[in-house]
Amino acid sequence: MNVDLFDFDLPADRIALRPASPRDAARMLVVDGEAMRDRLVGDLPGELRAGDLLVFNDTRVIPAQLEGRRGDAAIGATLHKREGPRRWRAFVRNARRLRDGDSIDFGAGVCAIASDRGEDGSFALDFAGDEPVETLLERCGRMPLPPYIASKRPTDARDADDYQTMFADQPGAVAAPTAALHFTPELMAALNKAGIGYTTLTLHVGAGTFLPVKANDTVDHKMHAEWGRIDAAAAERINATREAGGRVIAVGTTSLRLIESACDANGRVQPFEGDTAIFITPGTRIRGIDGLMTNFHLPRSTLFMLVSALMGLDVMQKAYAQAIETGYRFYSYGDASLLLPSKE
């Protein structure tokens, strides 16, 4: 499909720079088939049914934004995918000043050797020493806010909490699964009281999620790979929910992508561990979920293509137009949508 079909104009003042407080006070546009209604995230228990299951991503964002020096040259690095115990693939700023074998000093006693430059300009970084890389990053790294926020204000102490979900448990992401940022213990208690369950999976979100689609046609776009895991208990919980007549609601596009990666031809989710580079566009059959809670995404992005695959491009174009017209806040710290596709 022509990528221009997924373009839209977004006023700059619609990009949220801070989350709602409390988190579940964010607005939520419910798109139910073709019908739309304005709600708050705190209204979610009333929009779902007893027996439904929410699926959260329990990845934890690491401080993956690094600033260092190679001699006199300032080098910036954004880690985006782990390749080994001490090796991370990183997008590099000022990469023209870096060569294979160069050592980068990130301060606080943290150094890494750059090698294996990729076609996308990224480098592999091998961290020196014996301390766990996670310990090193806590010393020298900062929270990797998305570029559309970081370009408008500096990262600060609030972001260490704001950009982490209440489910964050498995370190490895360099971007938050942002739909789950809206959840609070109070909302989870209300969902439990309403008979709505939850389970978790892990997908370590990479910085590639923010890369623009440069191809003119979706068939020419190469999707980035991310590592994920669905254990046997979570897979069984998902399958049992649907067999009992409940709906599986993915919280975030990361949860949806991993469930679809683990689905067999009959729509049953199998245990999964490994990389996925699944690219979901209109025409892709979505088999493993019955709904999606997600934030509002960038124009021409793979995530807007994904929600258009779930709901239909015309429906999502109308939903986004309504969201823009009525003042919804967009992107990682913005408002939410609950997408419930019509059953054919």
TAMO-V935312 format. One record per residue. RES is the residue in three letters. BURIAL is 1 if it has 24 or more other C-alpha atoms within 12 Angstrom, else 0. Layout:
BEGIN
res=RES burial=BURIAL
res=RES burial=BURIAL
END
This chain:
BEGIN
res=MET burial=0
res=ASN burial=0
res=VAL burial=1
res=ASP burial=0
res=LEU burial=0
res=PHE burial=1
res=ASP burial=1
res=PHE burial=0
res=ASP burial=0
res=LEU burial=1
res=PRO burial=0
res=ALA burial=0
res=ASP burial=0
res=ARG burial=1
res=ILE burial=1
res=ALA burial=1
res=LEU burial=1
res=ARG burial=1
res=PRO burial=1
res=ALA burial=1
res=SER burial=0
res=PRO burial=0
res=ARG burial=1
res=ASP burial=1
res=ALA burial=1
res=ALA burial=1
res=ARG burial=1
res=MET burial=1
res=LEU burial=1
res=VAL burial=1
res=VAL burial=1
res=ASP burial=1
res=GLY burial=0
res=GLU burial=0
res=ALA burial=0
res=MET burial=1
res=ARG burial=0
res=ASP burial=1
res=ARG burial=1
res=LEU burial=1
res=VAL burial=1
res=GLY burial=1
res=ASP burial=1
res=LEU burial=1
res=PRO burial=1
res=GLY burial=0
res=GLU burial=1
res=LEU burial=1
res=ARG burial=0
res=ALA burial=1
res=GLY burial=1
res=ASP burial=1
res=LEU burial=1
res=LEU burial=1
res=VAL burial=1
res=PHE burial=1
res=ASN burial=1
res=ASP burial=1
res=THR burial=1
res=ARG burial=1
res=VAL burial=1
res=ILE burial=1
res=PRO burial=1
res=ALA burial=1
res=GLN burial=1
res=LEU burial=1
res=GLU burial=1
res=GLY burial=1
res=ARG burial=1
res=ARG burial=1
res=GLY burial=0
res=ASP burial=0
res=ALA burial=0
res=ALA burial=0
res=ILE burial=1
res=GLY burial=1
res=ALA burial=1
res=THR burial=1
res=LEU burial=1
res=HIS burial=1
res=LYS burial=1
res=ARG burial=1
res=GLU burial=0
res=GLY burial=0
res=PRO burial=0
res=ARG burial=1
res=ARG burial=1
res=TRP burial=1
res=ARG burial=1
res=ALA burial=1
res=PHE burial=1
res=VAL burial=1
res=ARG burial=1
res=ASN burial=0
res=ALA burial=1
res=ARG burial=0
res=ARG burial=0
res=LEU burial=1
res=ARG burial=1
res=ASP burial=0
res=GLY burial=0
res=ASP burial=1
res=SER burial=1
res=ILE burial=1
res=ASP burial=1
res=PHE burial=1
res=GLY burial=0
res=ALA burial=0
res=GLY burial=0
res=VAL burial=1
res=CYS burial=1
res=ALA burial=1
res=ILE burial=1
res=ALA burial=1
res=SER burial=1
res=ASP burial=0
res=ARG burial=0
res=GLY burial=0
res=GLU burial=0
res=ASP burial=0
res=GLY burial=0
res=SER burial=1
res=PHE burial=1
res=ALA burial=1
res=LEU burial=1
res=ASP burial=1
res=PHE burial=1
res=ALA burial=0
res=GLY burial=0
res=ASP burial=0
res=GLU burial=0
res=PRO burial=0
res=VAL burial=1
res=GLU burial=1
res=THR burial=0
res=LEU burial=1
res=LEU burial=1
res=GLU burial=1
res=ARG burial=1
res=CYS burial=1
res=GLY burial=1
res=ARG burial=1
res=MET burial=1
res=PRO burial=1
res=LEU burial=1
res=PRO burial=1
res=PRO burial=1
res=TYR burial=1
res=ILE burial=1
res=ALA burial=0
res=SER burial=0
res=LYS burial=0
res=ARG burial=0
res=PRO burial=0
res=THR burial=1
res=ASP burial=0
res=ALA burial=0
res=ARG burial=0
res=ASP burial=1
res=ALA burial=0
res=ASP burial=0
res=ASP burial=1
res=TYR burial=1
res=GLN burial=1
res=THR burial=1
res=MET burial=1
res=PHE burial=1
res=ALA burial=1
res=ASP burial=0
res=GLN burial=1
res=PRO burial=1
res=GLY burial=1
res=ALA burial=1
res=VAL burial=1
res=ALA burial=1
res=ALA burial=1
res=PRO burial=1
res=THR burial=1
res=ALA burial=1
res=ALA burial=1
res=LEU burial=1
res=HIS burial=1
res=PHE burial=1
res=THR burial=1
res=PRO burial=0
res=GLU burial=0
res=LEU burial=1
res=MET burial=1
res=ALA burial=0
res=ALA burial=0
res=LEU burial=1
res=ASN burial=0
res=LYS burial=0
res=ALA burial=0
res=GLY burial=0
res=ILE burial=1
res=GLY burial=1
res=TYR burial=1
res=THR burial=1
res=THR burial=1
res=LEU burial=1
res=THR burial=1
res=LEU burial=1
res=HIS burial=1
res=VAL burial=1
res=GLY burial=1
res=ALA burial=1
res=GLY burial=1
res=THR burial=1
res=PHE burial=1
res=LEU burial=1
res=PRO burial=1
res=VAL burial=1
res=LYS burial=0
res=ALA burial=0
res=ASN burial=0
res=ASP burial=0
res=THR burial=1
res=VAL burial=0
res=ASP burial=0
res=HIS burial=1
res=LYS burial=0
res=MET burial=1
res=HIS burial=1
res=ALA burial=1
res=GLU burial=1
res=TRP burial=1
res=GLY burial=1
res=ARG burial=1
res=ILE burial=1
res=ASP burial=1
res=ALA burial=0
res=ALA burial=0
res=ALA burial=1
res=ALA burial=1
res=GLU burial=0
res=ARG burial=1
res=ILE burial=1
res=ASN burial=1
res=ALA burial=0
res=THR burial=1
res=ARG burial=1
res=GLU burial=0
res=ALA burial=0
res=GLY burial=0
res=GLY burial=1
res=ARG burial=1
res=VAL burial=1
res=ILE burial=1
res=ALA burial=1
res=VAL burial=1
res=GLY burial=1
res=THR burial=1
res=THR burial=1
res=SER burial=1
res=LEU burial=1
res=ARG burial=1
res=LEU burial=1
res=ILE burial=1
res=GLU burial=1
res=SER burial=1
res=ALA burial=1
res=CYS burial=1
res=ASP burial=0
res=ALA burial=0
res=ASN burial=0
res=GLY burial=0
res=ARG burial=1
res=VAL burial=1
res=GLN burial=1
res=PRO burial=1
res=PHE burial=1
res=GLU burial=0
res=GLY burial=0
res=ASP burial=1
res=THR burial=1
res=ALA burial=1
res=ILE burial=1
res=PHE burial=1
res=ILE burial=1
res=THR burial=1
res=PRO burial=1
res=GLY burial=0
res=THR burial=0
res=ARG burial=1
res=ILE burial=1
res=ARG burial=1
res=GLY burial=1
res=ILE burial=1
res=ASP burial=1
res=GLY burial=1
res=LEU burial=1
res=MET burial=1
res=THR burial=1
res=ASN burial=1
res=PHE burial=1
res=HIS burial=1
res=LEU burial=1
res=PRO burial=1
res=ARG burial=1
res=SER burial=1
res=THR burial=1
res=LEU burial=1
res=PHE burial=1
res=MET burial=1
res=LEU burial=1
res=VAL burial=1
res=SER burial=1
res=ALA burial=1
res=LEU burial=1
res=MET burial=1
res=GLY burial=1
res=LEU burial=1
res=ASP burial=0
res=VAL burial=1
res=MET burial=1
res=GLN burial=1
res=LYS burial=0
res=ALA burial=1
res=TYR burial=1
res=ALA burial=0
res=GLN burial=1
res=ALA burial=1
res=ILE burial=1
res=GLU burial=0
res=THR burial=0
res=GLY burial=1
res=TYR burial=1
res=ARG burial=1
res=PHE burial=1
res=TYR burial=1
res=SER burial=1
res=TYR burial=1
res=GLY burial=1
res=ASP burial=1
res=ALA burial=1
res=SER burial=1
res=LEU burial=1
res=LEU burial=1
res=LEU burial=1
res=PRO burial=1
res=SER burial=0
res=LYS burial=0
res=GLU burial=0
END
